[in-house]
Amino acid sequence: MAHASGVSAPVGLILIDTVNEMFSDKGKGYPQFMEEYARIGTFENLKRLLAGFRAQGYPAFFSPMAFNDEEYVNWRHPSGIHRMMFDNRMFEEGSWNAEFHPDLAPNADEVEVAPHKNLDVFATTDLDIQLKRRGVEHVAVAGMIGTLCVESTARSAMERGYEVTLVKDATAPEGGPEAYEEMLRRYELIAHHVLSTDDVLATQTFSRR
């Protein structure tokens, strides 16, 4: 993936909430999305995307979500999504639910950023520092939820000056096909590129670091 000038930028893969809560059949969030996962191919595409980045030696940054007992009880001004998660004790720190799915977990030499607490991963984690330390200027963003954390993080990346690719079939929205199409319309406004997993893997203009 290249800039408009034709000069390639160092690229990193940001995977958001690839945890058991969202991708294992016993996860609390999984039932809400399993039909869209099957329709879009989300889980298999995430695995292929990660494997492709690893094969080319590009860095991957894994962003989990986790909350502790104090946060469940004393979070000031919880939003609607926070109330939903807290009422169901989703992403409970230290639990199996908050662990990475075995097929979408970081290797020892990959980066697990601090657990995010809000929709925008940049807001409450070390992601920006980790990207800059590795010279990453172009980020491909995937994971869950497509209309919440993925969209918010991609928007923040764009506003921080990163080149942004959203991988449209390695995520899923809340809702069905109509929600998915609306998500893609917003992606076109936010990102520099909106590509399928196949298109990302076929691209040969990544630059190595």
Residue pairs with C-beta under 8 A, 6 or more apart in sequence:
1 8
1 9
1 11
1 138
1 140
1 163
1 165
1 193
1 200
1 203
1 205
1 206
2 8
2 9
2 205
3 9
3 163
8 138
8 205
8 206
8 207
9 136
9 137
9 138
9 163
9 207
10 134
10 135
10 136
10 137
10 138
10 207
10 208
10 209
11 58
11 136
11 137
11 138
11 139
11 140
11 165
11 206
11 207
12 58
12 59
12 60
12 61
12 131
12 134
12 136
12 138
12 139
12 140
13 49
13 50
13 53
13 58
13 59
13 60
13 61
13 139
13 140
13 142
14 60
14 61
14 63
14 121
14 127
14 139
14 140
14 141
14 142
14 143
14 153
14 157
15 46
15 50
15 60
15 61
15 62
15 63
15 104
15 142
15 143
16 63
16 116
16 121
16 141
16 142
16 143
16 144
16 149
16 150
16 153
17 63
17 64
17 65
17 91
17 143
17 144
17 145
17 149
18 46
18 62
18 64
18 100
18 101
18 104
18 105
18 143
18 144
19 27
19 64
19 65
19 91
19 97
19 98
19 99
19 100
19 101
20 26
20 27
20 96
20 97
20 98
20 99
20 100
20 101
21 27
21 28
21 29
21 30
21 65
21 90
21 91
21 97
21 98
22 29
22 30
22 33
22 101
22 144
22 145
23 30
23 43
23 101
23 103
23 104
23 144
24 30
24 101
25 34
27 97
28 88
28 90
28 97
29 90
29 144
32 174
33 42
33 144
33 145
33 172
33 174
35 176
36 42
36 172
36 173
36 175
36 176
36 180
37 43
37 172
39 177
40 169
40 171
40 172
40 180
41 169
41 197
42 169
42 170
42 171
42 172
43 103
45 142
45 167
45 169
45 170
45 197
46 104
46 142
46 143
46 170
47 103
47 104
48 197
48 201
49 140
49 142
49 167
49 170
49 197
49 200
49 201
50 60
50 104
52 200
52 201
53 59
53 60
53 140
54 60
54 107
56 206
56 208
57 208
58 206
58 208
59 110
59 111
59 134
59 136
59 209
60 106
60 110
60 111
61 110
61 111
61 113
61 127
61 130
61 131
62 100
62 105
62 106
62 110
62 111
62 112
62 113
63 113
63 115
63 116
63 121
63 125
63 127
63 143
63 149
63 153
64 91
64 98
64 100
64 112
64 115
64 116
65 91
65 98
65 115
65 116
65 117
65 149
66 91
66 92
66 93
66 94
66 98
66 115
67 85
67 86
67 90
67 91
67 92
67 93
67 117
68 93
71 86
71 117
72 86
72 89
75 82
75 86
78 86
81 119
81 148
84 90
85 91
90 97
91 97
91 98
91 115
92 98
93 115
98 115
99 105
100 106
106 112
111 130
113 121
113 125
113 126
113 127
113 130
114 124
114 125
114 126
115 125
116 123
116 124
116 125
116 149
117 123
117 124
118 124
118 152
119 148
119 149
119 151
119 152
119 153
120 149
120 152
120 153
120 155
120 156
121 127
121 149
121 152
121 153
121 156
122 128
122 153
122 156
122 157
122 160
123 156
128 160
131 139
131 162
134 209
135 209
136 162
137 162
137 163
138 162
138 163
138 164
138 165
139 154
139 157
139 162
139 163
139 164
139 165
140 165
140 166
140 167
140 200
141 150
141 153
141 154
141 157
141 164
141 165
141 166
141 167
142 150
142 166
142 167
142 170
142 171
143 149
143 150
143 170
143 171
144 150
144 171
144 172
145 171
145 172
145 173
145 174
146 171
146 172
146 173
146 180
146 183
147 173
147 174
147 179
147 183
147 186
148 174
150 166
150 171
151 183
151 186
151 187
151 190
154 164
154 166
154 187
154 190
154 191
155 190
157 164
158 164
158 190
158 191
158 192
163 192
163 193
164 190
164 191
164 192
164 193
165 191
165 192
165 193
165 194
165 195
165 200
166 187
166 190
166 191
166 193
166 194
166 195
167 195
167 196
167 197
167 200
168 184
168 187
168 194
168 195
168 196
169 196
169 197
170 197
172 180
173 179
173 180
173 182
173 183
184 194
187 194
188 194
195 203
